[in-house]
Amino acid sequence: MSASSPQPPALQASLRRAGHLGRRHARAAVYWQIGEASTGREFYRDLLRGIASADPAVMGLYEVPDLTGRWDYDRASLAADLQLAAGVLALAQAAAAYLAAAREEFWLEAARLARRHLTPSTGDGDGDGGGAGPESPGDGEPTPDGRQDISDPGSGLSRLLSERCPTCILRPGDPVHLGPERTAAFIRHALDAGSYVVCHETLTYGDFPSYGPAICRGFFDAHRARSRDLLILQAACRLTEVPPPLVAKAEELGHKAGKHRRRLGLRRLHARRGIPAGAARHRGRRPRRPRRD
């Protein structure tokens, strides 16, 4: 099966499950190897710098779950969890999804862990480190919410808008009326957390709740070299582009309108040729035999 061909629902479910397992095991591996014990702020600063620059001197110190005998979880364990037979193509694809998710999540979680040790606690949260946190600069504004899952269901990659949405907070003219001070504070909040902004049109509580969260293109274009999470995603080639919701909806409507226009054109052509309505659908078919009572 080619990478661009549609995948059956059962395979998609297996790939999603494999990615979930990879991310969960990677988070656990971070705490096995780095742990929560305080070893000094300089250690965590060096760790963050090493991750951001993909420094092998830093990243080579740690091991990411890799489905080999060095870990308690190998390909046979994955096959058992996913109920896949050994040697089938689906297992190879699931293993690839597991490894890709584990590599991405390990370094993202390591960066979150380091930031928690470097950021003074405010005492009003549990410090889960998911993205830039759920705080909102104001009612109805987009928020860099770490709980907005930007993972693409099919590929497991992180979704990034292919272009700015019509009301992007970084478009000239302030289309969502945040004001320059609040916009700057919002962007600073995401950057201070080393995270990114999720496009407000793709939030699960926004105008297109079923579309799926995606990284704001305006934020990515302006700050791709300043956000640690974006640097990690770029270095690992873990981004996939999707159109803004309105563009995707327009493309869908345009496709349906095109199909309607083609059907209407065929009807008019058949009418000019004197072909009765409905007859063209049956041309070339063998006539049915009469039923015998």
N, C-alpha and C positions, 0 to 999 in steps of 0.2 A: 504494500500500500504506500503510495507516495505521500509526502508530507502535506501536500495541498489537497488531497482527496478527502471527502467527508468521512468521518469516523463513526461507526455504529455506536448507539447509546451505551451498550455494555462496555465497550472499550473506553469511551469517554469517562464513564464512572470509575473504571479501574485506574485510569491515569490520574483522575482527581484524587482518588483514595491514596495512590502511591505518592503523589505530591504532598498530601496532608501528612502521611507517615514520615516522609523525608524531612519536612519542616519540624515536626514534633521531635524527632530523634536528634535533629541538629541543635534545637534549643537545649535539649538535655545535655548534649555533648559539650556545649559551651560551659555549663555549670560544673560538669565533671572536670574540665581542664583549666578553666579560669577561676570559677567559683565566685562567691559573693564576699569572701574575706577581703578586707581593705589592705591593699599592699602599697598604698601611697598614690597620690594624684598623678605623679610623674609617670608611673606605670600605665595608667589609663590614658594619659595624654599621648604617650608613645604608641599605645595600642591603636588609638583612633587615627593617629597620623599614618601608621603602617597600613591600616585597612584602607584609608582614603587613597594612598599612593600605591596600593597593591605591592608593598615592599616584601619581597620573599624572606628577608631576614626576620620579619615579624610574623608573617602569615605562615612561614614554614615551621614555626614552633608548635602549631596546633594541627590536629587531625580531624578532618570532616568525615562523618559516617560514609562508608564507601561500599557496603554490601560484601565485604570480604571476611575471611576467617579471623581477622584481628578484632572484629566486633561480634557481639552476641547476636547480631541481626544480619543475616546474609541473604543471598538471592532465594534460597530455599524457604527462608522465613517469609520473605515478601510474597513468594508464590503461594504459600499456605494462607497468608492473610487475605490475599486477593482471590483465592480459589482458582488459580491458574496452573495449568500443567507446565512442567519444566520443558524447556526447549521450544515453546511456541513463540511466534513473533510478538504476540501481545505481552508476554512476560519481558521480552527485551525492551519494548517500548515503555512498559511500566518501570523497569529498572532505570532507564534513562530519565524518566520523569522524576523518580525518587532522588537520583543523584543530583540532578539540576536543582531541584527544590532544596535539597540538603545543603548544597554549596552556597546558594543564595542566602538561605535563612541563617546559616551558621554565622556568617560575617555580619549580617544585619543584627542578629541578636547580640553578638559580641560588641558591636558598636553601641547598641542600646544599653547594655550592661555598663560599659565604660562611661556613657553619658550620665547614667544614674549616679555614679560615684563622683562625677565631676560637677553635677548640678546641685546646688543647695536645695534641700527639701523644703517645700512650702507648708507641709503639715496638713494639707487638705486633699491629699490623694493617696492612692496606694502605689504609685510609681511603677505602673506596669510597663512603661517604656515603649508603648505601641505608637510609633510615629511621633508626631509633635504633640500628642495629647488631645483630649476632647474639648478643651476650652474653646469657647466661641467669643470673638471680640465684640459681638453684638447680635441682637435678635435677627434671625433671618439671613445672616451672613454665612458664606462658606467657611468651613473650619478644617484645619489640618488634622482630621480625626484618624488616629491610628487604627480604629476599629473598622474603617472602610476598606474592605478587602479588594485590592486592585488586581488580584490574580485573574488571568484569563482562564475560563473553565476548560477550554479545549487544549491549550498549549502549556498552561501553567506559568507563562511569562507574565510580567507586570505590564499592565495596560497604560499606555500613554496616548493622549489625544494627538492625532495627526496634524491638527491645526487648532487655532484658538476658537473657542465657542463665541457666538455673537455678543455675549455679555461678559466676556473675560474681565476679571478685575484689573488686569494689566493693559487693557485696551485704552487708547487715548480717549479722553472725554468722560472717564469714570461712569460707565454705563449702569453700574449697580448702585451708584450714589453713596459709596462708602466715605468719600472724602480723602484727601491726600494723607492726613495724619493717621487715620484708622487703617488705610491700605498699607502704609509703611509699617505700622505696628503689627499688622497681620502677617506680612511677609517676614518681618524680623522674628516673630514668634516661631514660624516654621524653620527659619534658618538657624536660630539659636538651638533648636532641638535636633538639628542635623537632618531634618526630614524634608517633606515636600508638601505641596498643596494639592488636594483632590478637587477637581473641577466641580463647582457647585451644581452644574446641570446633571452630573452623574451620581450625586450622593443618593444613598438609598432612601432618604427622606425628602428628596428634591422633586423636580418636575418630571423626571424620567426614572422612577425608582427601580424598574426592572432592567434598565440598560446595563448597569454595572459600573462601579466606580473606576475612574481613570485619572492619571496625573494631569494637572493643568498644564496645557502647552505653553501658555504665557510664562508661567513660573519656570518651567523647564528651560525654555529658551534664554531666559534672563539669568538663571541661577544654577545651571547644570554643573558648573565648576565649583560651586560653593556649598552645595548640599552633600553631606557625606553619604546619605542613602542613595542619592542619584549617582554619585561617583561609583558606588559599589555596583549598582544595577548596570551602569554603562560598561564598567570594566568586565563584568561577567556576561555581557551581551544578553541581558535578561529583560529587555524591553520589547514590546510589540505595539505597533501603532493602530489605533482605532479612530474612526471619524467621530466628531462631536455628535451628540444625540440628534440634534436638529438636522444635521447633514445626512446622517444615516436614515432618518425618517423620510427626508426628501428623496433620497435615492430609492428607498423602498416604494414610496408613492409613485415616483417616476417610472420604476420598473412595472408596477401594476398598470399605470396609465398607458405605457407602451404596449403591454399585452392587450389591453382593451382596444387601443387604436388598431393593432394588427388584426384582431378579430373583426372589428367594424369594417376595416378595409377589405377583408376577405368576403364579408357578407355583401358589400357593395359590388365587388367584382363578380361574385356569383350571380347577383341580381342582373347585372348587365349581360351576362352570358346565358341567362335564362335557367340557371340551375336552381331548382326548388330549395327552399330553406330546409336544412337538415340532411339533404341528400348528399352533400359533399362529404359529410362525415362517414358515410357508408360506402363511398365509391372505392372500388378495389377489394371490398370484402366479399367472401363467398356467400351466396344467398342461403338462408336457413332452410333446412329441409322441413317440410310439413310434418307436424307431429301425428303419429298414428295412434288412434284410440284403441 
